[in-house]
Amino acid sequence: MIEKIRLAADYLRDRLPAAPQVGLVLGSGLGGLADRLENPVYIPYSEIPGFVVSTAPGHAGRFVAGQLAGRQVLCMQGRLHFYEGHSMEDIVFPVRVMKELGIEALILTNAAGGVNLEFSVGDLMIIEDHINFMGRNPLTGPNDEEVGPRFCDMTFAYTPALRELALRVAAEQGVAVRTGVYLGYMGPSYETPAEIRAFRTLGADAVGMSTVPEVIAASHCGLPVLAISLITNMAAGIEKKKLSGDEVIAIADRRAQVLQDLVQGVVAKL
């Protein structure tokens, strides 16, 4: 495993303008944050050894490297999903490569459905914890001790200090944010109303089809993590209407500026 990671990292290192300090993973409809990077360099996933290509709507499928708020940032403009048919190993491979490149923190964003009945479309939720309902774990199979331990502790997977920083930045910006538990669901079908009721009983506040594998891999290799959900729709059965992928992208476009400002503010204070 480590040889494959180093091969991809060496390829990227030769093409990056500087060593990255922060890694960003941008979710559905949220890739516009990459447009804020100064002196950007674009590297399609298809060119990188060992990478597979994202096929999800609203995902450009490339790295963008540059400066954001005075820090060197490596940004995934589009992530990989289990529902696309990718293996868990492929989904988390970019996280491991970014760690090998030397990033000191990983910030993930996603579009999610609101499960908590107190949430509203357009809310931002700082993830405190997750429930893995994807049916797989990216650490299953042989373990490479050079990457991380066989048994990975998840108690502080969502780094408390980074969550507190995000809350402070949000307060400074006058942005109201939620905190809560994200439930990772395999997809690509949306959840049923009965599943959403069950997830609420389990303690989930939001549901989505990403993030959980990447956070597990980040915890495995010792990366501090901040993850933020944009609530782009209320989950199935709450508003008594059908769910639409187009609606998710539309809401993400409408609220992207607020999320981008928050992430940029956090990066500035790392």
N, C-alpha and C positions, 0 to 999 in steps of 0.2 A: 504493500500500500504506500509506504513512504517514498519509494522510488518513483511511483506514478505522480505523487504530489509534487516532488522536487522537480520532475521533468516539466510539469506545467508551470511551476513557479519560476523556473529558470527562463522559460520562454517569455513569460510576462515581464520578468525583471529586466530583460534586455530591451523591452519596448515601453516601459513606464518612464515618465519624466523624473520621478523621484520615488524613494521608498515610501509606501503608503503607511499612514498612521491610523486611519479609521476605515473600516469597511462598512458599506451601506448596501442593503438589499431592498429593492423597491418593488412594491406589490402592484396588483392590477390597477391600471389607470394612474399610478403614482410615479411613473418614470420621469416626469417633468423636473424632478429635483436635480437630475443630472445636468439639466440645462443651466443650472446656476454655477457649475464648476468653471473655474478660470483656467485658461490654457488647456482645454480638454484634449485627451487622446482616446481614440475609440478602438477597441479591440473586440471583434465579433467572437462569440464562443466557438463558432465553427473553425476558427483558426488555431485554437489552443489545444495542444495534445491532451487527450483524455476527457475533453469536455463534450457534452451533448448539447443540442440546441433546443431552446424553449419554443413551444408552439402555442402557448396560451395567449388569448386576446389581450391586447394592452401591454405586451411584454416585447421589448425590442430585441432581446437576446444578445446583449453585448456588455462588456466592461467599459466604463468611462472613468478615466483617471484624470485628476486635476486638483486644484486647490478650492477649498470651501472654508470660509471663515478663518483663513490663515493656516488651515491644516491640510496635509496631503491626504487625499481621499481616493479610495478605489470603490467604485459604485457599480453594483450589479443592476443594470437597467433591464430588468426581467429576470425572474427566477424559474426554477424547474419545479414541477408538481408531480406527485405520485399518480394522479389521474391521467397524466399524459402517457403513462406507460413506462416512465423512467424508473430505474431501480433506486432504492434508497441511497445506495452508495453514490450513484451519479448525482442525486439531488443535493447531497451534502458535500460533494467533492469541492465545489467552489469555496465553501467556508474553510475547509482544510487548507486549500491553496492560499487563501488570504492570510491565514495564520502563519503559514510558512513564509510568506512575504513580509511578515513582521507587524501586521496591524495590532493595535493595542486594545481596540474595542470594536464590537460589531453592533450596528444599529439596523434593525429590521422593521419594515413597515408592511402592512397588509390591508386589504379590504375585507371586512368581516360583516356578518349578519348579527344584529342585536338580538340576544336571547333574554337579557335582563329587561323586564317590562318598564323600568324607569329610564331606559336609554331612548334616544331619539336618533333618527337618521341625520348624519352629519357630525355626530359626537366623535371625539377622539378618546381612545381608551389605552392607557398605559398598562401593559400586561404584567400582572404580578406572578402568575403561575399558569400552567396549562394542564389539560387532560388530553391524553393521546388516544384518540378513537380512530386512528388510521389503520390499525391492525398490523402495523409493522414498526420496527425500531431500527434506525440506521446503524446501530452498533451490533446487530445480530450477525453472527458469523465469526470468522477468525479475527482476532484483535492484534493490532500492531502497537506494542508498548511505546514505540517512538512517537506515536500519534497521541495516545492517551491510555488510561488504565482500563483493564478488563471490565471492572464494575465502576460505573460513573455515578457519582453523587449528583443529585438534581435539586438539593435543598435550596441553593441560591443560584439556580440557573438564570433567573432574571435578576441581574445584579442590583441589590438594594441601593447602593450608592448612585448608580445611574438612574434608577427610578426616581430617587429623591432629587437629583439634578434636573431631570425632565419636569418634575412638578414645580421646582423653583423657577425654571425658565418660562414655563407656561404662565405662572403667576405674574412674572415680570412683563410678559407680553399681553396680559389680560385675557388669556385663553382659558376657558373652562374645560377641564379634562376629567374623564372618568378613570377609575382603576378597576381591574377585574381579572377574571380567569378566562382564558381563551381555550376553546375546545377544537382540536384538530380533527377534521372529518375527511375521509378519503375522497369523496366526490367521484365523478363530476356532476352527478345529479345533486340537486339541492336536497336538504334534509326534509323529512316529512313533518307535519305538525306534531305527530305523536313523538317523534324523535326529539323535537325541540322541547316539548314538555318534559321528556325524560332528562335531557341535558340540563334544563333549568333546575330540576330536582337534584341533579348531581353537583350543582354549584357553578355551572358555566354562565358567564355573562355575555360571551360572544362566541361565534362559531365561524370557522373558515377552513380552507383546504390547503394551507401552507404553514410555514413558520416553525411548527413543532419539530420536524426533522432537523432543521438548521440549528435550532436552539440546543437540541440534544447533542449534535456534533460539536457545537461551540463549547458547551459545558465539558464535553469529553476532552477537548484539546486545550482547555483552560482559558477560553476567551470570555471577557466580560461582555454582557449582552444587555441591550435596551431594545424593547420591541413595542411598537405602537400600532394599534388597529384604528382604522377609519371605519366607522359604522356606516356602511353604504346602503343598507336596507335592514328592515326588521325581519327576523327569521320567519320561516314558514308558519302560517296559521295565526300570526299575531294581528296582521292588518287585513286578513281575509281577502288576499289577492295573490295572483301568481307572481313568482319571482322571475326576474329578468337579468341576464348578464349585461344587457345594454344599460339598464338602470344603474347597475353597479358602477360601470365606467362613467356614466353621466354624473353621478354623485361624487365620485372620486375626482373628476375634473373640476367640479364646483367647489370642493373643499380642499383641493390639493394645496392651494396657497397657504392656508393655515397650518397644515401639517408640515409643509416645506419650511416655513418660518420657524416652527418649533424644532425641527431636526437641525436646522442651521444654527439656531441659538444654542442647542446642546453641544454641537460640534465645536463652537467657538469657546466653550468653557471646559472642554475635556483637557 
